[in-house]
């Protein structure tokens, strides 16, 4: 938790560092106009009262509130700071993930069983899968670092809720879960949900970048004064799409494995239990998203919103269905 929180702070600093005033052309011209030696004018001519008057008029004609030119090397120092803070965010995230995995391993040793038998452990599995996917994205796409604020914020919140609201002492699982299907179905559903979660978060970052670009086009934002470090919208859209492609087949396998387990445990492949219904809804949404991406007319913002709806169904299934609705899958282990 502490590692993810520090990583979140680093990502926030990385995003904040983009809002730096850049040198305006008008201010640079005025600076060049008034930058003369103390006693000799440009070209070696002696300074006169008329020359000083002309220089003063040039300075007075500068736009009010024009940006002050940065000191030599300021932009390089700013770029170097952003690079260092971005690298620190990746390192701290990796350390946090290592601690995350260690916590799951120790939980398994303490409970003498696989560490995914209740809602606390299941949430840690999903968030761990999301962080692992995020680290893979960072490894393959260095430009993706600035979108970490979109990724690590919800993950940090979920890990915090898991450690406070959802935490339960280690204990044996209920008899119906004491089967090899627990390792097949739960591992597949948790890992695939984590990957699909990253797809939805990348879509959220994509919409954020689109909003920034639209405001720049409308003149509401001056990109010379308020830049953004988010990658280009097309790159964010590609990350979301590839994550969905990676997670969807495993999510499909998890649903099939769950149906096979249900037939063994309850004598029926499908009982329209609330958990099953919402899981099927998530599958339909992501299938629709992938189909929409394959159709030219549904690329871009509409497809991104479908991905976010899919993320919402996963979160709804994780919390609301487990904590509020009673059903055949009521094994959250909450007190």
Rosetta blueprint (number, residue, H / E / L):
1 X L
2 X H
3 X H
4 X H
5 X H
6 X H
7 X H
8 X H
9 X H
10 X H
11 X H
12 X H
13 X H
14 X H
15 X H
16 X H
17 X L
18 X L
19 X L
20 X L
21 X L
22 X L
23 X L
24 X L
25 X H
26 X H
27 X H
28 X H
29 X H
30 X H
31 X H
32 X H
33 X H
34 X H
35 X L
36 X L
37 X L
38 X L
39 X L
40 X E
41 X L
42 X L
43 X L
44 X L
45 X L
46 X E
47 X L
48 X L
49 X H
50 X H
51 X H
52 X H
53 X H
54 X H
55 X H
56 X H
57 X H
58 X H
59 X H
60 X H
61 X L
62 X L
63 X L
64 X L
65 X L
66 X L
67 X L
68 X L
69 X L
70 X L
71 X L
72 X L
73 X L
74 X H
75 X H
76 X H
77 X H
78 X H
79 X H
80 X H
81 X H
82 X H
83 X H
84 X H
85 X H
86 X H
87 X H
88 X H
89 X H
90 X H
91 X H
92 X H
93 X H
94 X H
95 X H
96 X H
97 X H
98 X H
99 X H
100 X H
101 X H
102 X H
103 X H
104 X H
105 X H
106 X H
107 X H
108 X H
109 X H
110 X H
111 X H
112 X L
113 X L
114 X L
115 X L
116 X L
117 X L
118 X L
119 X H
120 X H
121 X H
122 X H
123 X H
124 X H
125 X H
126 X H
127 X H
128 X H
129 X H
130 X H
131 X H
132 X H
133 X H
134 X H
135 X H
136 X H
137 X H
138 X H
139 X H
140 X H
141 X L
142 X H
143 X H
144 X H
145 X H
146 X H
147 X H
148 X H
149 X H
150 X H
151 X H
152 X H
153 X H
154 X H
155 X H
156 X H
157 X H
158 X H
159 X H
160 X H
161 X H
162 X H
163 X H
164 X H
165 X L
166 X L
167 X L
168 X L
169 X L
170 X L
171 X L
172 X L
173 X L
174 X L
175 X H
176 X H
177 X H
178 X L
179 X L
180 X H
181 X H
182 X H
183 X H
184 X H
185 X H
186 X H
187 X H
188 X H
189 X H
190 X H
191 X H
192 X H
193 X H
194 X H
195 X H
196 X H
197 X H
198 X H
199 X H
200 X H
201 X H
202 X H
203 X H
204 X H
205 X H
206 X H
207 X H
208 X H
209 X H
210 X H
211 X H
212 X H
213 X H
214 X H
215 X H
216 X H
217 X H
218 X L
219 X L
220 X L
221 X L
222 X L
223 X L
224 X L
225 X L
226 X L
227 X L
228 X L
229 X L
230 X L
231 X L
232 X L
233 X H
234 X H
235 X H
236 X H
237 X H
238 X H
239 X H
240 X H
241 X H
242 X H
243 X H
244 X H
245 X H
246 X H
247 X H
248 X H
249 X H
250 X H
251 X H
252 X H
253 X H
254 X H
255 X H
256 X H
257 X H
258 X H
259 X H
260 X H
261 X H
262 X H
263 X H
264 X H
265 X H
266 X H
267 X L
268 X L
269 X L
270 X L
271 X L
272 X L
273 X L
274 X H
275 X H
276 X H
277 X H
278 X H
279 X H
280 X H
281 X H
282 X H
283 X H
284 X H
285 X H
286 X H
287 X H
288 X H
289 X H
290 X H
291 X H
292 X H
293 X H
294 X H
295 X L
296 X H
297 X H
298 X H
299 X L
300 X L
301 X H
302 X H
303 X H
304 X H
305 X H
306 X H
307 X H
308 X H
309 X H
310 X H
311 X H
312 X H
313 X H
314 X H
315 X H
316 X H
317 X H
318 X H
319 X H
320 X H
321 X H
322 X H
323 X H
324 X L
325 X L
326 X L
327 X L
328 X L
329 X L
330 X L
331 X L
332 X L
333 X L
334 X L
335 X L
